[in-house]
Amino acid sequence: MEKLLFELSREGKRGLDLPECDVEEVSLEEVVGREYLRRELKLPRVSQPEVVRHFTRLSQLNFSIDTNFYPLGSCTMKYNPRVNEAVASLPGFTEVHPLQDDETVQGVLEAAYLLKEYLKELGGFAEVSLQPAAGAQGELLGLLLIAAYHRDRGNDKKDTVLIPDSAHGTNPASAAIAGFRVLTVKSDAGGELDWEDFKKKLDDRVAALMITNPNTLGIFERRIKEMADALHEVDALLYMDGANFNALVGRMRPGDWGVDVMHFNLHKTFSTPHGGGGPGSGPVGVSERLKPYLPVPQVEFDGERYYLNWENPKSVGKVLTFYGHVGVWLRALAYVLTYGKEIFKVADHAILNARYLRKKLEGLFNDPYAGVPCMHEFVLSATNLKKYGVRALDVAKRMLDFGVHPPTMYFPLIVPEALMIEPTETESKETLDRFAQICAKIVEEAKTDPQKLKNAPHTTPVRRIKEAEANRRPILKFPL
Ligand SMILES: Cc1ncc(COP(=O)(O)O)c(C=O)c1O
Protein backbone atom coordinates (compact mmCIF):
# COMPACT_ATOMS: atom_id res chain seq x y z
CA MET A 1 0.00 0.00 0.00
CA GLU A 2 1.09 3.53 -0.70
CA LYS A 3 2.15 5.46 2.38
CA LEU A 4 0.46 8.75 3.26
CA LEU A 5 2.57 11.90 3.58
CA PHE A 6 1.90 11.74 7.32
CA GLU A 7 3.55 8.33 7.47
CA LEU A 8 6.59 9.64 5.58
CA SER A 9 6.89 12.54 8.01
CA ARG A 10 10.11 12.83 10.08
CA GLU A 11 10.71 15.51 12.72
CA GLY A 12 13.13 18.20 11.50
CA LYS A 13 12.55 17.70 7.76
CA ARG A 14 11.23 20.54 5.62
CA GLY A 15 10.46 21.03 1.96
CA LEU A 16 10.59 24.80 1.69
CA ASP A 17 13.02 27.55 2.74
CA LEU A 18 11.25 30.84 3.24
CA PRO A 19 13.26 34.05 2.56
CA GLU A 20 14.49 36.20 5.47
CA CYS A 21 11.62 38.19 6.98
CA ASP A 22 11.99 41.86 5.99
CA VAL A 23 9.03 43.25 7.93
CA GLU A 24 8.48 43.60 11.63
CA GLU A 25 7.57 40.29 13.26
CA VAL A 26 4.28 40.16 15.14
CA SER A 27 2.88 37.50 17.38
CA LEU A 28 -0.04 35.69 15.78
CA GLU A 29 -1.35 34.93 19.23
CA GLU A 30 -1.64 38.64 20.01
CA VAL A 31 -3.28 39.48 16.68
CA VAL A 32 -5.93 36.77 16.43
CA GLY A 33 -6.24 35.76 20.07
CA ARG A 34 -5.02 32.61 21.75
CA GLU A 35 -8.29 30.69 21.48
CA TYR A 36 -8.17 30.82 17.67
CA LEU A 37 -4.73 29.28 17.28
CA ARG A 38 -4.70 25.60 16.52
CA ARG A 39 -1.65 24.59 18.51
CA GLU A 40 -1.94 20.93 17.62
CA LEU A 41 -1.91 21.53 13.88
CA LYS A 42 0.23 18.62 12.69
CA LEU A 43 1.66 19.12 9.24
CA PRO A 44 3.75 16.34 7.72
CA ARG A 45 7.49 17.07 7.81
CA VAL A 46 8.80 15.94 4.47
CA SER A 47 11.37 17.09 1.94
CA GLN A 48 10.44 18.59 -1.45
CA PRO A 49 11.49 15.54 -3.53
CA GLU A 50 9.47 13.29 -1.23
CA VAL A 51 6.37 15.41 -1.84
CA VAL A 52 6.90 15.53 -5.60
CA ARG A 53 7.50 11.78 -5.80
CA HIS A 54 4.55 11.05 -3.53
CA PHE A 55 2.04 12.94 -5.67
CA THR A 56 3.55 11.78 -8.97
CA ARG A 57 3.29 8.17 -7.74
CA LEU A 58 -0.30 8.69 -6.64
CA SER A 59 -1.21 10.18 -10.02
CA GLN A 60 0.05 7.01 -11.68
CA LEU A 61 -1.85 4.57 -9.48
CA ASN A 62 -5.23 5.16 -11.05
CA PHE A 63 -6.49 4.33 -14.50
CA SER A 64 -7.10 7.26 -16.76
CA ILE A 65 -8.16 7.81 -20.34
CA ASP A 66 -4.85 9.63 -20.90
CA THR A 67 -2.85 6.49 -20.25
CA ASN A 68 -5.10 3.57 -21.14
CA PHE A 69 -7.99 2.28 -23.23
CA TYR A 70 -11.15 2.77 -21.17
CA PRO A 71 -14.13 1.00 -22.81
CA LEU A 72 -16.52 1.61 -19.90
CA GLY A 73 -19.96 1.20 -21.47
CA SER A 74 -22.48 4.01 -20.94
CA CYS A 75 -19.78 6.25 -19.45
CA THR A 76 -18.25 7.40 -22.77
CA MET A 77 -14.69 7.69 -21.52
CA LYS A 78 -13.19 9.30 -24.59
CA TYR A 79 -10.09 11.38 -25.16
CA ASN A 80 -10.48 14.98 -24.00
CA PRO A 81 -8.87 17.38 -26.45
CA ARG A 82 -6.36 19.68 -24.75
CA VAL A 83 -7.71 22.75 -26.54
CA ASN A 84 -10.77 22.47 -24.26
CA GLU A 85 -8.52 22.76 -21.22
CA ALA A 86 -6.74 25.78 -22.65
CA VAL A 87 -10.09 27.52 -23.25
CA ALA A 88 -11.52 26.65 -19.82
CA SER A 89 -8.30 27.89 -18.13
CA LEU A 90 -8.37 31.40 -19.62
CA PRO A 91 -8.15 33.89 -16.73
CA GLY A 92 -11.15 35.80 -18.11
CA PHE A 93 -13.19 32.71 -17.26
CA THR A 94 -11.45 31.39 -14.16
CA GLU A 95 -11.12 34.69 -12.31
CA VAL A 96 -14.72 35.87 -12.36
CA HIS A 97 -17.19 35.50 -9.51
CA PRO A 98 -20.79 34.33 -9.93
CA LEU A 99 -22.07 37.36 -8.02
CA GLN A 100 -20.46 39.84 -10.42
CA ASP A 101 -22.71 42.21 -12.30
CA ASP A 102 -23.85 40.91 -15.73
CA GLU A 103 -22.11 43.85 -17.42
CA THR A 104 -18.73 42.67 -16.14
CA VAL A 105 -19.10 39.04 -17.28
CA GLN A 106 -20.35 39.49 -20.82
CA GLY A 107 -17.81 36.94 -22.15
CA VAL A 108 -18.97 34.15 -19.82
CA LEU A 109 -22.62 34.91 -20.57
CA GLU A 110 -21.94 34.94 -24.30
CA ALA A 111 -20.22 31.54 -24.06
CA ALA A 112 -23.20 30.15 -22.10
CA TYR A 113 -25.67 31.62 -24.56
CA LEU A 114 -23.80 30.20 -27.55
CA LEU A 115 -23.64 26.73 -25.99
CA LYS A 116 -27.36 26.87 -25.22
CA GLU A 117 -28.11 27.79 -28.84
CA TYR A 118 -25.91 24.98 -30.20
CA LEU A 119 -27.57 22.43 -27.92
CA LYS A 120 -31.01 23.64 -29.03
CA GLU A 121 -29.96 23.18 -32.65
CA LEU A 122 -28.28 19.79 -32.16
CA GLY A 123 -31.15 18.38 -30.08
CA GLY A 124 -34.01 20.04 -31.98
CA PHE A 125 -35.41 21.69 -28.86
CA ALA A 126 -37.37 24.89 -28.23
CA GLU A 127 -35.20 25.82 -25.24
CA VAL A 128 -32.35 24.51 -23.09
CA SER A 129 -31.43 25.07 -19.45
CA LEU A 130 -27.73 24.70 -18.69
CA GLN A 131 -28.23 24.51 -14.94
CA PRO A 132 -28.13 20.82 -13.83
CA ALA A 133 -24.81 19.63 -12.46
CA ALA A 134 -24.91 16.16 -14.05
CA GLY A 135 -27.06 13.75 -16.02
CA ALA A 136 -28.94 12.44 -12.99
CA GLN A 137 -29.78 15.98 -11.89
CA GLY A 138 -30.95 16.73 -15.44
CA GLU A 139 -33.26 13.73 -15.13
CA LEU A 140 -34.69 15.06 -11.89
CA LEU A 141 -35.21 18.50 -13.42
CA GLY A 142 -36.87 16.95 -16.50
CA LEU A 143 -39.30 15.03 -14.30
CA LEU A 144 -40.04 18.13 -12.18
CA LEU A 145 -40.87 19.95 -15.44
CA ILE A 146 -43.21 17.11 -16.43
CA ALA A 147 -44.89 17.25 -13.00
CA ALA A 148 -45.26 21.05 -13.32
CA TYR A 149 -46.82 20.65 -16.79
CA HIS A 150 -49.50 18.24 -15.59
CA ARG A 151 -50.13 20.26 -12.41
CA ASP A 152 -50.55 23.41 -14.46
CA ARG A 153 -53.20 21.68 -16.57
CA GLY A 154 -55.00 20.56 -13.43
CA ASN A 155 -54.35 16.94 -14.29
CA ASP A 156 -53.74 15.36 -10.90
CA LYS A 157 -54.18 11.79 -12.16
CA LYS A 158 -50.74 11.72 -13.77
CA ASP A 159 -48.68 9.92 -11.14
CA THR A 160 -46.84 7.22 -13.12
CA VAL A 161 -43.64 7.13 -15.16
CA LEU A 162 -43.02 4.15 -17.46
CA ILE A 163 -39.39 3.01 -17.61
CA PRO A 164 -37.95 0.08 -19.61
CA ASP A 165 -36.22 -2.74 -17.73
CA SER A 166 -32.95 -1.94 -19.56
CA ALA A 167 -32.80 1.60 -18.06
CA HIS A 168 -29.90 3.11 -16.15
CA GLY A 169 -30.54 2.99 -12.39
CA THR A 170 -30.70 6.77 -12.14
CA ASN A 171 -33.93 6.81 -14.23
CA PRO A 172 -36.24 5.07 -11.73
CA ALA A 173 -34.41 6.78 -8.86
CA SER A 174 -35.03 10.25 -10.36
CA ALA A 175 -38.68 9.43 -11.06
CA ALA A 176 -39.19 8.24 -7.49
CA ILE A 177 -37.47 11.34 -6.05
CA ALA A 178 -39.72 13.54 -8.23
CA GLY A 179 -42.69 11.83 -6.54
CA PHE A 180 -43.79 9.48 -9.35
CA ARG A 181 -44.78 5.82 -9.22
CA VAL A 182 -42.44 3.80 -11.45
CA LEU A 183 -43.86 1.09 -13.72
CA THR A 184 -41.37 -1.12 -15.55
CA VAL A 185 -41.87 -1.95 -19.23
CA LYS A 186 -40.26 -5.10 -20.63
CA SER A 187 -37.73 -5.18 -23.45
CA ASP A 188 -38.48 -7.44 -26.41
CA ALA A 189 -36.28 -10.18 -27.86
CA GLY A 190 -34.52 -7.66 -30.11
CA GLY A 191 -33.59 -5.44 -27.15
CA GLU A 192 -36.11 -2.67 -27.92
CA LEU A 193 -39.09 -1.55 -25.84
CA ASP A 194 -41.75 -4.27 -25.90
CA TRP A 195 -44.55 -2.54 -27.80
CA GLU A 196 -47.37 -4.71 -26.45
CA ASP A 197 -46.26 -4.24 -22.86
CA PHE A 198 -45.88 -0.48 -23.42
CA LYS A 199 -49.38 -0.13 -24.90
CA LYS A 200 -50.86 -2.28 -22.12
CA LYS A 201 -49.37 -0.02 -19.45
CA LEU A 202 -50.09 3.31 -21.18
CA ASP A 203 -53.19 4.62 -19.42
CA ASP A 204 -54.52 7.90 -17.99
CA ARG A 205 -52.21 7.72 -15.00
CA VAL A 206 -49.06 7.81 -17.16
CA ALA A 207 -47.30 11.17 -16.91
CA ALA A 208 -44.37 10.16 -19.11
CA LEU A 209 -42.27 7.43 -20.63
CA MET A 210 -38.58 7.73 -19.79
CA ILE A 211 -36.48 5.98 -22.40
CA THR A 212 -32.83 6.01 -23.44
CA ASN A 213 -32.02 6.10 -27.15
CA PRO A 214 -29.85 4.33 -28.23
CA ASN A 215 -30.80 2.30 -25.18
CA THR A 216 -28.34 0.86 -22.69
CA LEU A 217 -27.97 -2.28 -24.82
CA GLY A 218 -26.55 0.00 -27.52
CA ILE A 219 -29.65 -0.67 -29.65
CA PHE A 220 -31.59 2.03 -31.44
CA GLU A 221 -35.27 2.33 -30.45
CA ARG A 222 -36.76 2.46 -33.93
CA ARG A 223 -40.32 3.19 -32.80
CA ILE A 224 -39.41 6.34 -30.88
CA LYS A 225 -41.65 8.58 -33.00
CA GLU A 226 -44.60 6.23 -32.57
CA MET A 227 -43.96 6.25 -28.82
CA ALA A 228 -44.14 10.06 -28.80
CA ASP A 229 -47.43 10.02 -30.75
CA ALA A 230 -49.00 7.35 -28.53
CA LEU A 231 -47.98 9.25 -25.40
CA HIS A 232 -49.21 12.62 -26.64
CA GLU A 233 -52.57 11.07 -27.46
CA VAL A 234 -53.17 10.49 -23.74
CA ASP A 235 -51.52 13.80 -22.75
CA ALA A 236 -48.39 12.01 -21.51
CA LEU A 237 -44.88 13.22 -22.34
CA LEU A 238 -41.71 11.62 -23.66
CA TYR A 239 -38.49 11.92 -21.64
CA MET A 240 -35.39 10.79 -23.49
CA ASP A 241 -32.26 10.04 -21.48
CA GLY A 242 -29.58 11.62 -23.69
CA ALA A 243 -26.55 9.98 -22.08
CA ASN A 244 -25.92 8.16 -25.38
CA PHE A 245 -26.26 11.24 -27.56
CA ASN A 246 -22.74 10.70 -28.93
CA ALA A 247 -24.32 8.03 -31.15
CA LEU A 248 -26.69 10.61 -32.70
CA VAL A 249 -25.04 14.02 -32.56
CA GLY A 250 -25.11 15.83 -35.89
CA ARG A 251 -27.11 13.00 -37.51
CA MET A 252 -30.47 12.96 -35.70
CA ARG A 253 -32.41 15.38 -33.50
CA PRO A 254 -34.57 13.89 -30.71
CA GLY A 255 -36.80 17.01 -30.77
CA ASP A 256 -37.80 16.01 -34.33
CA TRP A 257 -39.10 12.68 -33.02
CA GLY A 258 -41.44 14.40 -30.58
CA VAL A 259 -39.21 14.09 -27.50
CA ASP A 260 -40.44 16.63 -24.91
CA VAL A 261 -37.42 16.65 -22.65
CA MET A 262 -33.90 15.26 -22.76
CA HIS A 263 -30.79 15.75 -20.67
CA PHE A 264 -27.42 16.02 -22.36
CA ASN A 265 -24.41 14.61 -20.54
CA LEU A 266 -21.95 17.30 -21.61
CA HIS A 267 -19.16 15.39 -19.86
CA LYS A 268 -19.73 12.37 -22.10
CA THR A 269 -20.94 13.55 -25.50
CA PHE A 270 -18.91 16.75 -25.63
CA SER A 271 -15.88 15.56 -23.62
CA THR A 272 -14.57 16.68 -20.23
CA PRO A 273 -12.33 14.65 -17.94
CA HIS A 274 -14.89 12.86 -15.77
CA GLY A 275 -15.31 9.71 -13.71
CA GLY A 276 -14.84 9.15 -10.03
CA GLY A 277 -17.72 11.49 -9.29
CA GLY A 278 -17.26 14.47 -11.56
CA PRO A 279 -17.12 17.11 -12.83
CA GLY A 280 -20.23 17.05 -15.00
CA SER A 281 -23.02 19.06 -16.48
CA GLY A 282 -26.48 17.86 -17.53
CA PRO A 283 -28.29 20.58 -19.54
CA VAL A 284 -31.93 19.88 -20.26
CA GLY A 285 -33.57 20.52 -23.64
CA VAL A 286 -37.36 20.86 -23.87
CA SER A 287 -40.16 21.12 -26.41
CA GLU A 288 -42.56 24.11 -26.42
CA ARG A 289 -44.82 22.24 -23.96
CA LEU A 290 -42.28 22.42 -21.13
CA LYS A 291 -40.61 25.75 -21.90
CA PRO A 292 -42.69 27.76 -19.39
CA TYR A 293 -41.44 25.73 -16.41
CA LEU A 294 -37.66 25.92 -16.94
CA PRO A 295 -35.47 26.94 -14.01
CA VAL A 296 -34.27 30.47 -13.41
CA PRO A 297 -32.08 32.21 -14.29
CA GLN A 298 -31.96 31.75 -18.05
CA VAL A 299 -29.16 33.36 -20.05
CA GLU A 300 -30.59 35.68 -22.74
CA PHE A 301 -29.37 38.12 -25.40
CA ASP A 302 -31.32 41.30 -26.21
CA GLY A 303 -29.41 42.10 -29.41
CA GLU A 304 -26.80 44.17 -27.59
CA ARG A 305 -25.98 42.52 -24.29
CA TYR A 306 -26.19 39.17 -22.56
CA TYR A 307 -28.04 38.97 -19.26
CA LEU A 308 -29.47 36.54 -16.73
CA ASN A 309 -33.25 36.55 -16.83
CA TRP A 310 -34.83 35.79 -13.46
CA GLU A 311 -38.39 36.47 -14.62
CA ASN A 312 -40.42 33.30 -15.06
CA PRO A 313 -43.63 33.03 -13.03
CA LYS A 314 -44.17 29.33 -13.76
CA SER A 315 -40.55 28.24 -13.25
CA VAL A 316 -39.87 25.17 -11.10
CA GLY A 317 -37.20 27.34 -9.44
CA LYS A 318 -33.54 26.55 -9.18
CA VAL A 319 -31.75 23.20 -9.08
CA LEU A 320 -28.22 24.41 -8.41
CA THR A 321 -26.47 27.18 -6.54
CA PHE A 322 -25.55 29.94 -8.97
CA TYR A 323 -25.93 29.04 -12.65
CA GLY A 324 -24.23 25.75 -13.47
CA HIS A 325 -20.81 24.22 -14.08
CA VAL A 326 -19.20 26.89 -16.24
CA GLY A 327 -15.91 24.99 -16.70
CA VAL A 328 -17.72 22.03 -18.27
CA TRP A 329 -19.81 24.35 -20.47
CA LEU A 330 -16.66 25.96 -21.83
CA ARG A 331 -15.08 22.61 -22.66
CA ALA A 332 -18.29 21.54 -24.42
CA LEU A 333 -18.45 24.79 -26.39
CA ALA A 334 -14.80 24.40 -27.48
CA TYR A 335 -15.56 20.82 -28.52
CA VAL A 336 -18.63 21.79 -30.57
CA LEU A 337 -16.78 24.64 -32.27
CA THR A 338 -13.75 22.46 -33.02
CA TYR A 339 -15.89 19.98 -34.98
CA GLY A 340 -18.16 22.64 -36.44
CA LYS A 341 -20.34 21.29 -39.22
CA GLU A 342 -18.48 17.98 -39.09
CA ILE A 343 -19.76 17.05 -35.63
CA PHE A 344 -21.68 14.14 -37.17
CA LYS A 345 -18.27 12.42 -37.44
CA VAL A 346 -18.41 11.86 -33.66
CA ALA A 347 -21.51 9.69 -34.10
CA ASP A 348 -20.23 7.98 -37.26
CA HIS A 349 -16.91 6.96 -35.73
CA ALA A 350 -18.41 5.98 -32.36
CA ILE A 351 -20.74 3.55 -34.18
CA LEU A 352 -18.08 2.31 -36.60
CA ASN A 353 -15.67 1.55 -33.75
CA ALA A 354 -18.33 -0.29 -31.74
CA ARG A 355 -19.40 -2.39 -34.74
CA TYR A 356 -15.78 -3.20 -35.65
CA LEU A 357 -14.92 -4.28 -32.12
CA ARG A 358 -18.09 -6.33 -31.74
CA LYS A 359 -17.16 -8.24 -34.90
CA LYS A 360 -13.59 -8.78 -33.62
CA LEU A 361 -14.95 -10.25 -30.36
CA GLU A 362 -17.34 -12.63 -32.12
CA GLY A 363 -17.23 -16.14 -30.66
CA LEU A 364 -15.33 -15.14 -27.51
CA PHE A 365 -18.39 -14.33 -25.38
CA ASN A 366 -22.13 -14.84 -25.83
CA ASP A 367 -23.85 -12.07 -27.77
CA PRO A 368 -27.48 -12.04 -26.55
CA TYR A 369 -28.57 -9.70 -29.36
CA ALA A 370 -26.50 -11.18 -32.19
CA GLY A 371 -27.83 -10.01 -35.52
CA VAL A 372 -29.25 -6.75 -34.12
CA PRO A 373 -27.00 -3.88 -35.23
CA CYS A 374 -25.41 -1.93 -32.41
CA MET A 375 -24.87 1.80 -32.21
CA HIS A 376 -22.00 3.24 -30.15
CA GLU A 377 -21.78 0.36 -27.65
CA PHE A 378 -22.74 -3.30 -27.27
CA VAL A 379 -23.41 -5.74 -24.46
CA LEU A 380 -21.90 -9.22 -24.35
CA SER A 381 -22.43 -11.92 -21.77
CA ALA A 382 -19.72 -14.03 -20.10
CA THR A 383 -22.16 -16.90 -19.36
CA ASN A 384 -20.18 -19.08 -21.79
CA LEU A 385 -17.30 -19.09 -19.26
CA LYS A 386 -19.43 -20.24 -16.32
CA LYS A 387 -18.60 -23.88 -17.04
CA TYR A 388 -14.97 -23.07 -16.16
CA GLY A 389 -16.07 -21.36 -12.95
CA VAL A 390 -15.26 -17.94 -14.42
CA ARG A 391 -17.54 -14.90 -14.16
CA ALA A 392 -17.68 -11.49 -15.87
CA LEU A 393 -16.07 -10.05 -12.74
CA ASP A 394 -13.02 -12.34 -13.15
CA VAL A 395 -12.64 -11.38 -16.82
CA ALA A 396 -12.83 -7.70 -15.89
CA LYS A 397 -10.25 -8.03 -13.12
CA ARG A 398 -7.84 -9.88 -15.38
CA MET A 399 -8.06 -7.08 -17.97
CA LEU A 400 -6.42 -4.78 -15.44
CA ASP A 401 -3.26 -6.89 -15.68
CA PHE A 402 -3.08 -6.06 -19.38
CA GLY A 403 -3.28 -2.33 -18.73
CA VAL A 404 -6.81 -1.68 -19.97
CA HIS A 405 -9.81 -0.56 -17.99
CA PRO A 406 -12.56 -3.21 -17.88
CA PRO A 407 -15.93 -2.63 -19.52
CA THR A 408 -18.99 -1.88 -17.39
CA MET A 409 -20.11 -5.12 -15.70
CA TYR A 410 -23.47 -6.54 -14.67
CA PHE A 411 -25.41 -3.73 -16.36
CA PRO A 412 -27.95 -3.60 -17.96
CA LEU A 413 -29.54 -5.90 -15.42
CA ILE A 414 -31.45 -7.89 -18.06
CA VAL A 415 -28.23 -9.43 -19.43
CA PRO A 416 -26.65 -12.03 -17.12
CA GLU A 417 -22.88 -11.68 -16.64
CA ALA A 418 -22.98 -8.54 -18.75
CA LEU A 419 -19.89 -6.89 -20.22
CA MET A 420 -20.95 -3.56 -21.69
CA ILE A 421 -18.33 -2.25 -24.09
CA GLU A 422 -18.10 1.29 -25.46
CA PRO A 423 -14.87 1.91 -27.39
CA THR A 424 -15.76 5.56 -28.27
CA GLU A 425 -14.81 7.34 -31.45
CA THR A 426 -11.38 8.47 -30.29
CA GLU A 427 -9.69 5.03 -30.33
CA SER A 428 -7.56 3.77 -33.19
CA LYS A 429 -7.96 0.48 -35.04
CA GLU A 430 -4.68 -0.68 -33.43
CA THR A 431 -6.07 -0.14 -29.93
CA LEU A 432 -9.25 -2.03 -30.78
CA ASP A 433 -7.23 -4.89 -32.28
CA ARG A 434 -5.05 -5.07 -29.19
CA PHE A 435 -8.13 -5.16 -26.93
CA ALA A 436 -9.57 -8.01 -29.01
CA GLN A 437 -6.27 -9.92 -28.62
CA ILE A 438 -6.35 -9.38 -24.85
CA CYS A 439 -9.93 -10.70 -24.70
CA ALA A 440 -8.93 -13.78 -26.74
CA LYS A 441 -6.03 -14.46 -24.37
CA ILE A 442 -8.24 -14.09 -21.29
CA VAL A 443 -10.88 -16.46 -22.69
CA GLU A 444 -8.10 -18.98 -23.44
CA GLU A 445 -6.83 -18.62 -19.86
CA ALA A 446 -10.38 -19.16 -18.56
CA LYS A 447 -10.32 -22.57 -20.24
CA THR A 448 -6.77 -23.60 -19.31
CA ASP A 449 -6.02 -21.81 -16.03
CA PRO A 450 -9.24 -20.39 -14.55
CA GLN A 451 -7.59 -19.83 -11.17
CA LYS A 452 -5.40 -17.15 -12.75
CA LEU A 453 -8.56 -15.18 -13.51
CA LYS A 454 -10.11 -15.85 -10.13
CA ASN A 455 -7.02 -14.42 -8.41
CA ALA A 456 -6.67 -11.44 -10.77
CA PRO A 457 -5.60 -8.70 -10.79
CA HIS A 458 -1.98 -9.64 -10.17
CA THR A 459 -0.17 -6.43 -11.08
CA THR A 460 -2.24 -3.60 -9.58
CA PRO A 461 -1.26 -1.81 -6.35
CA VAL A 462 -4.47 -3.04 -4.70
CA ARG A 463 -5.73 -6.55 -5.49
CA ARG A 464 -9.36 -7.61 -5.08
CA ILE A 465 -11.30 -5.48 -2.67
CA LYS A 466 -14.61 -6.30 -1.03
CA GLU A 467 -16.53 -4.04 -3.40
CA ALA A 468 -19.89 -3.99 -1.59
CA GLU A 469 -18.21 -3.29 1.75
CA ALA A 470 -15.97 -0.60 0.23
CA ASN A 471 -19.12 1.12 -1.01
CA ARG A 472 -21.19 0.72 2.11
CA ARG A 473 -18.47 1.32 4.69
CA PRO A 474 -15.85 3.53 3.05
CA ILE A 475 -13.04 4.47 5.43
CA LEU A 476 -12.10 7.90 4.24
CA LYS A 477 -10.00 9.25 7.09
CA PHE A 478 -6.64 8.37 8.53
CA PRO A 479 -6.21 8.22 12.32
CA LEU A 480 -3.44 10.69 13.19
C1 LIG B 1 -27.77 5.94 -19.61
C2 LIG B 1 -27.38 6.87 -18.49
N1 LIG B 1 -28.30 7.70 -17.96
C3 LIG B 1 -27.98 8.56 -16.98
C4 LIG B 1 -26.72 8.62 -16.44
C5 LIG B 1 -26.44 9.57 -15.32
O1 LIG B 1 -25.53 10.56 -15.69
P1 LIG B 1 -24.52 11.26 -14.65
O2 LIG B 1 -23.51 10.21 -14.30
O3 LIG B 1 -23.96 12.42 -15.37
O4 LIG B 1 -25.34 11.66 -13.45
C6 LIG B 1 -25.73 7.77 -16.94
C7 LIG B 1 -24.36 7.77 -16.35
O5 LIG B 1 -23.65 6.86 -16.25
C8 LIG B 1 -26.06 6.87 -17.99
O6 LIG B 1 -25.14 6.06 -18.51
The ligand as a MOL file (V3000), in Angstrom:
LIG
                    3D

  0  0  0     0  0            999 V3000
M  V30 BEGIN CTAB
M  V30 COUNTS 16 16 0 0 0
M  V30 BEGIN ATOM
M  V30 1 C -27.7740 5.9350 -19.6080 0
M  V30 2 C -27.3750 6.8660 -18.4900 0
M  V30 3 N -28.2960 7.6970 -17.9630 0
M  V30 4 C -27.9780 8.5590 -16.9830 0
M  V30 5 C -26.7200 8.6220 -16.4430 0
M  V30 6 C -26.4380 9.5720 -15.3180 0
M  V30 7 O -25.5340 10.5620 -15.6940 0
M  V30 8 P -24.5250 11.2580 -14.6510 0
M  V30 9 O -23.5070 10.2140 -14.2960 0
M  V30 10 O -23.9620 12.4160 -15.3680 0
M  V30 11 O -25.3400 11.6590 -13.4530 0
M  V30 12 C -25.7270 7.7680 -16.9430 0
M  V30 13 C -24.3650 7.7740 -16.3530 0
M  V30 14 O -23.6460 6.8640 -16.2490 0
M  V30 15 C -26.0560 6.8720 -17.9920 0
M  V30 16 O -25.1380 6.0580 -18.5130 0
M  V30 END ATOM
M  V30 BEGIN BOND
M  V30 1 1 1 2
M  V30 2 1 2 3
M  V30 3 2 2 15
M  V30 4 2 3 4
M  V30 5 1 4 5
M  V30 6 1 5 6
M  V30 7 2 5 12
M  V30 8 1 6 7
M  V30 9 1 7 8
M  V30 10 2 8 9
M  V30 11 1 8 10
M  V30 12 1 8 11
M  V30 13 1 12 13
M  V30 14 1 12 15
M  V30 15 2 13 14
M  V30 16 1 15 16
M  V30 END BOND
M  V30 END CTAB
M  END
